[in-house]
Amino acid sequence: MSEIPDPLTGPSTEQVNPSTDNPREFMDKFYESNIYLKAKQDFFIDKTLPDDVTDKEKQEAFEQSEDAKFAMVDFARKALTFKYNPDLFPAPSAHALSTYIESVKDMMKMSRSGVSSTEIESLDSLRSIYHNTAAQTLVEDKVVRSIKLGRSLARLVLVDKGLDTFENATKKDIDQIKRKFGAV
C-alpha cells in the first residue's frame, strides 16, 4: 500500500486517497495518524487534569469524545478511505453492521414511500438501536476501542455504501438529537 498522505500538509485536492477494506488496518493507521494525534492533543488544551491521570485514561476520555469522531471521519475523508468488506470483520460485527445497513435502507425506502412521520420516527428509533448495537459489537470484537469510534466506523460503512455522507457523519450528536425532536 502506498504512503498515507499527511492531510495537515497535503495532499492536493486532485489526489485520490489510498483506501483499505481491512478495519483493523484502518484503525491502526488512524491511531498513528497526525489527525488523531493532533485532535487528541487539542482535546486537552485548556483542560486542567489531576496529576494522577494516566495516559490510558486520557486516551479513553478522548476516544469517547466527538473530537475523536470528527478526527476519524476527517482521516477517512482526507487520508485513508475506508471500504467496507464484511468478510474482514469478525462475524458478530459483520452481522451487526449488516442489520444496521438494512435498517437504514428500510428507513430510506419507507420515507420515500409516503409513510407517516410516526412510522418514520419508529424506524429511526430502531435504526439508532442497531447503530448502537453495531458500535458495541465493534468494541467487543476489539475492532475499535470505544463506543464513539464504533459509531463512527459504522457511519463510515454507510458512507462507503452510499447511504450517508461525510458531512452528515460530522454533525454534532446534540444537533442530531435536537433535529430528531424538532428543536432545530
Residue pairs with C-beta under 8 A, 6 or more apart in sequence:
1 18
1 20
2 18
4 18
4 29
4 33
4 79
4 80
5 11
5 15
5 17
5 78
5 79
6 34
6 79
7 34
7 35
7 74
7 75
7 78
7 79
8 34
8 35
8 38
11 17
11 78
17 77
17 78
17 79
17 80
17 81
18 80
18 81
19 80
19 81
19 82
19 83
20 26
20 29
20 80
20 81
20 82
20 83
21 82
21 83
21 84
21 85
21 88
22 85
22 88
23 82
23 88
23 89
23 93
23 138
23 143
23 153
24 143
26 76
26 80
26 82
26 153
27 143
27 144
27 149
27 153
29 75
29 79
29 80
30 36
30 71
30 72
30 75
30 80
33 75
33 79
33 80
35 71
35 74
35 75
35 78
35 79
36 68
36 71
36 72
36 75
38 71
39 62
39 67
39 68
39 70
39 71
39 74
40 58
40 59
40 62
40 67
40 68
40 71
42 67
43 61
43 62
43 65
43 67
43 68
44 58
44 62
49 58
59 145
60 145
60 146
62 68
63 145
63 146
63 148
63 149
64 146
64 147
64 148
65 148
66 148
66 172
66 173
68 146
68 148
68 149
68 152
69 148
69 149
69 151
69 152
69 169
69 170
70 170
72 149
72 152
72 153
72 156
73 152
73 155
73 156
73 166
73 169
73 170
74 170
76 82
76 156
76 159
76 166
77 166
81 160
82 153
82 156
82 157
82 159
82 160
83 160
84 97
84 156
84 157
84 160
84 161
86 94
86 97
86 98
87 94
89 97
89 141
89 143
90 141
90 143
92 137
92 140
92 141
93 134
93 137
93 138
93 141
93 143
95 137
96 130
96 133
96 134
96 136
96 137
96 138
97 134
97 154
97 157
99 130
99 133
99 134
100 127
100 130
100 131
100 133
100 134
100 154
100 157
100 158
101 157
101 158
101 161
101 163
103 123
103 126
103 127
103 130
104 127
104 158
104 163
104 164
105 163
106 123
107 120
107 123
107 124
107 127
108 163
110 119
110 120
110 123
111 120
121 180
124 180
131 151
131 154
132 147
132 151
134 150
134 151
134 154
135 144
135 147
135 148
135 150
135 151
135 153
135 154
136 147
136 150
137 150
138 144
138 149
138 150
138 153
138 154
139 145
139 146
139 147
139 150
143 150
143 153
144 150
144 152
144 153
152 169
155 164
155 168
155 169
156 169
158 164
158 169
159 165
159 166
159 169
175 184
178 184
